[in-house]
Amino acid sequence: MDQQLQQEGYFGEFGGSFVPPELQEVLSYLSEQFYKFSEDPDFKEELRYYLREYVGRENPLTYAERLTQAWGGPKIYLKREDLNHTGAHKINNAIGQILLAKRMGAKRIIAETGAGQHGVATATACAMFNMECIIYMGAEDTRRQALNVFRMELLGATVVPVHKGQGRLKDAVDEALDDLVRNYQNTFYLLGSAVGPHPFPTMVKHFQAIISEESKLQIMEKEGRLPDAVVACTGGGSNAIGAFAHYIDEPTVRLIGVEPDQAPSLTEGVPSIIHGFKCLVLLDEEGQPKKTYSIAAGLDYPGIGPEHSHLKVTGRAEYATVTNEEVLAAFQELSRTEGIIPALESAHAVAHAKKVASMMDQDQIMIINLSGRGDKDVEQVYQMLK
Ligand SMILES: *Cc1c(COP(=O)(O)O)cnc(C)c1O
């Protein structure tokens, strides 16, 4: 155990890589290449270039004046991942991994997607870099997310419906991993959140850390000091780990993750292995990963990234849940007070931020990470409010 704890890819007892030997070989090579290129000045320069010219970074850290007044507590700043090309933070990671794939000589990109948001980000980046793009999606999910399937196809991707098992995300993950093992010589598996076996959680954090790299410089410029709290929603945990990354070693900054009360992996999960890594997982009576449901498709995952699991058990970060009603109220409040319609995922962060803010002082500062914009959710909210 002690030896395991010190291994690469572990965050305390969490993380690691629990996969068959043939897949482990592929992942070890990936890990080696990632560490090599992530420090390479040419690679860094190329990444900066595309983040600036294609994604539209840096995005603003907007002072939310009216929300601040309405809540009556700390100064609220919004980190605007909603303003990125494709409307969310996922593109940061998709561009980073595609550039790595290119350096590794891959010609084919594969990915799996549940609700389709990661599939769309991947298909977007593949179109721009002229890479073949295969997206595995549970057959059930392709029916429920027909419009996202069409988006991916518009972008030139091939969407493969997976009928095996229950035709859900887990089955799509299995298909994608099978494909990778068969085709690793020319294929790169682009994973969408800070989950999965090593090196994915480390790699995804690396590419999403741009969020807090920017917000830290921006808040220092605007306020001359660090924020007192940073709040982000957690599905697999990628926008949150990116929003936290540059503050983890700043003990005065509270780090707060927010999950749906119907998928509370961090609040109620127990240490277990899921999808090839160890993290806090919601289990049912039979010890199987629980079927979760969230109104925000991007937060619907029974596990959570290994680093969040570690930040939770060590107490460095706090995690809370919010209800659908609170999320819907926050969705509307931000729209009305700031003219920003947030993604339903991001509205989870806004909903909990409001509660935290009510216990903070006016001379304090809070950053809320707006992981994405809400255009994709407007029709759903319309149906729910009707
Ligand atoms: C996918 C998604 C999330 C959840 O994923 P994380 O990996 O936890 O960030 C949150 N917000 C938006 C807008 C998303 O698209």
The ligand as a Tripos MOL2 file, in Angstrom:
@<TRIPOS>MOLECULE
LIG
   15    15     1     0     0
SMALL
NO_CHARGES

@<TRIPOS>ATOM
      1 C1        -19.4820   18.5520  -18.9060 C.3       1 LIG1
      2 C2        -19.8250   19.7740  -18.1440 C.ar      1 LIG1
      3 C3        -19.6570   19.8620  -16.7460 C.ar      1 LIG1
      4 C4        -19.2440   18.6970  -15.8910 C.3       1 LIG1
      5 O1        -18.0010   18.1430  -16.1680 O.3       1 LIG1
      6 P1        -16.7450   18.3800  -15.2360 P.3       1 LIG1
      7 O2        -15.7360   17.4450  -15.7900 O.co2     1 LIG1
      8 O3        -17.1270   18.0740  -13.8390 O.co2     1 LIG1
      9 O4        -16.3610   19.8000  -15.3870 O.co2     1 LIG1
     10 C5        -19.9310   21.0580  -16.1170 C.ar      1 LIG1
     11 N1        -20.3640   22.1370  -16.8040 N.ar      1 LIG1
     12 C6        -20.5520   22.0940  -18.1440 C.ar      1 LIG1
     13 C7        -21.0420   23.3190  -18.8330 C.3       1 LIG1
     14 C8        -20.2870   20.9140  -18.8530 C.ar      1 LIG1
     15 O5        -20.4720   20.8920  -20.1760 O.3       1 LIG1
@<TRIPOS>BOND
     1     1     2 1
     2     2     3 ar
     3     2    14 ar
     4     3     4 1
     5     3    10 ar
     6     4     5 1
     7     5     6 1
     8     6     7 2
     9     6     8 1
    10     6     9 1
    11    10    11 ar
    12    11    12 ar
    13    12    13 1
    14    12    14 ar
    15    14    15 1
@<TRIPOS>SUBSTRUCTURE
     1 LIG1         1 GROUP 0 **** ****
